[in-house]
Amino acid sequence: MGVPQKANPPWAGTRPAPTGAGALVSAPTLGDVVGAFKSLSTREYAKGVHSHGWPGFPGRLWQRNYYERVIRTEDELLEVRDYIVNNPLRWEKDEENPGWDRP
């Protein structure tokens, strides 16, 4: 025979989280910050579409995920900066560009 297990009372896990000075506060994660940025910028862009005639966007304005990595060396930093500056210039020939004329 095993050790008898105590049943959890019906209210277990239903206590409200502490608030005020006793509450634990955790810093937002990078994912939280990126998600908030995407949400706020999408909302503002949608306002511009309706109010100022900005071009609309079919589906989603942002890709679902993002790529995160630690830059450890000066060379890696230069590569990332080059990518950020030059990648928009490659959009005309990007396979994900809906207006790209495939060869």
The 8 nearest C-alpha neighbors of each residue, nearest first, counted from 0:
[[1, 2, 3, 4, 5, 6, 7, 8],
 [2, 0, 3, 4, 5, 6, 7, 8],
 [1, 3, 4, 0, 5, 6, 7, 8],
 [4, 2, 1, 5, 0, 6, 7, 8],
 [5, 3, 2, 6, 1, 7, 0, 8],
 [6, 4, 7, 3, 8, 2, 9, 11],
 [5, 7, 8, 4, 9, 3, 11, 10],
 [6, 8, 11, 9, 5, 10, 12, 4],
 [7, 9, 11, 10, 6, 5, 12, 13],
 [10, 8, 11, 7, 13, 12, 6, 14],
 [9, 11, 8, 13, 12, 14, 7, 15],
 [12, 10, 8, 13, 9, 7, 14, 6],
 [11, 13, 14, 10, 15, 9, 8, 7],
 [12, 14, 10, 11, 15, 9, 16, 8],
 [15, 13, 12, 16, 11, 10, 17, 9],
 [16, 14, 13, 17, 12, 18, 10, 11],
 [15, 17, 14, 18, 22, 13, 23, 21],
 [18, 16, 22, 15, 21, 19, 23, 20],
 [19, 17, 22, 21, 16, 20, 23, 15],
 [18, 20, 21, 22, 17, 23, 24, 16],
 [19, 21, 22, 18, 23, 17, 24, 16],
 [22, 20, 19, 18, 17, 23, 24, 16],
 [23, 21, 18, 17, 20, 19, 24, 16],
 [22, 24, 25, 21, 17, 18, 20, 19],
 [25, 23, 22, 26, 21, 27, 18, 20],
 [26, 24, 27, 23, 28, 22, 31, 29],
 [25, 27, 28, 24, 31, 29, 23, 32],
 [28, 26, 31, 25, 29, 32, 30, 24],
 [27, 29, 31, 30, 26, 32, 33, 25],
 [28, 30, 32, 31, 33, 27, 34, 67],
 [29, 31, 33, 28, 32, 34, 27, 35],
 [32, 30, 28, 34, 29, 33, 27, 35],
 [31, 33, 29, 35, 34, 30, 36, 28],
 [34, 32, 36, 30, 35, 31, 29, 37],
 [35, 33, 31, 37, 36, 32, 30, 38],
 [34, 36, 38, 32, 33, 37, 39, 31],
 [35, 37, 33, 39, 34, 38, 40, 32],
 [38, 36, 34, 40, 35, 39, 41, 33],
 [37, 39, 35, 41, 36, 40, 34, 42],
 [40, 38, 42, 36, 41, 37, 35, 43],
 [39, 41, 43, 37, 42, 38, 36, 44],
 [42, 40, 44, 38, 39, 43, 37, 45],
 [41, 43, 45, 39, 40, 44, 38, 46],
 [42, 44, 46, 40, 45, 41, 39, 47],
 [43, 45, 47, 41, 46, 42, 40, 48],
 [44, 46, 48, 42, 47, 43, 41, 49],
 [47, 45, 43, 49, 44, 48, 50, 42],
 [46, 48, 44, 51, 50, 45, 49, 53],
 [49, 47, 53, 45, 52, 46, 50, 55],
 [48, 50, 46, 47, 52, 51, 45, 53],
 [51, 49, 47, 48, 46, 52, 53, 45],
 [50, 52, 47, 53, 48, 49, 46, 54],
 [51, 53, 48, 49, 50, 54, 47, 55],
 [52, 54, 48, 51, 47, 55, 49, 50],
 [55, 53, 48, 52, 56, 47, 51, 49],
 [56, 54, 48, 53, 57, 45, 52, 49],
 [55, 57, 60, 58, 54, 59, 45, 48],
 [58, 56, 59, 55, 60, 54, 97, 61],
 [59, 57, 56, 60, 61, 55, 62, 63],
 [60, 58, 61, 57, 56, 62, 63, 41],
 [59, 61, 56, 41, 58, 62, 57, 37],
 [62, 60, 59, 63, 37, 41, 64, 58],
 [61, 63, 64, 60, 59, 65, 37, 58],
 [62, 64, 61, 65, 59, 60, 34, 37],
 [65, 63, 62, 66, 61, 30, 34, 33],
 [64, 66, 67, 63, 62, 33, 30, 61],
 [65, 67, 68, 64, 69, 63, 30, 62],
 [66, 68, 65, 69, 29, 30, 70, 64],
 [69, 67, 70, 66, 71, 65, 79, 75],
 [68, 70, 71, 67, 72, 75, 76, 66],
 [71, 69, 75, 72, 76, 68, 73, 79],
 [70, 72, 69, 75, 73, 76, 74, 68],
 [73, 71, 75, 74, 70, 76, 77, 69],
 [72, 74, 76, 75, 77, 71, 70, 78],
 [75, 73, 77, 72, 76, 78, 71, 79],
 [76, 74, 78, 72, 77, 73, 70, 79],
 [75, 77, 73, 79, 74, 78, 70, 80],
 [76, 78, 80, 74, 75, 79, 81, 73],
 [79, 77, 75, 81, 76, 80, 82, 74],
 [80, 78, 82, 76, 81, 77, 83, 75],
 [79, 81, 77, 83, 82, 78, 76, 84],
 [82, 80, 78, 84, 79, 83, 85, 77],
 [81, 83, 79, 85, 86, 80, 84, 78],
 [84, 82, 80, 81, 86, 85, 79, 87],
 [83, 85, 81, 82, 86, 80, 87, 88],
 [86, 84, 82, 88, 87, 83, 81, 89],
 [85, 87, 89, 88, 82, 83, 84, 90],
 [88, 86, 89, 90, 85, 84, 83, 91],
 [87, 89, 86, 85, 90, 91, 84, 92],
 [88, 90, 86, 87, 91, 92, 93, 85],
 [91, 89, 93, 87, 92, 88, 96, 86],
 [90, 92, 89, 93, 99, 96, 88, 98],
 [93, 91, 90, 89, 99, 94, 96, 100],
 [92, 94, 90, 96, 95, 91, 89, 99],
 [93, 95, 96, 92, 99, 97, 101, 90],
 [96, 94, 93, 97, 99, 90, 92, 98],
 [95, 97, 93, 99, 98, 94, 90, 91],
 [98, 96, 99, 95, 94, 100, 93, 91],
 [99, 97, 96, 100, 91, 95, 92, 94],
 [98, 100, 96, 97, 92, 101, 91, 94],
 [101, 99, 98, 102, 92, 97, 91, 94],
 [100, 102, 99, 94, 92, 98, 93, 97],
 [101, 100, 99, 92, 94, 93, 98, 91]]
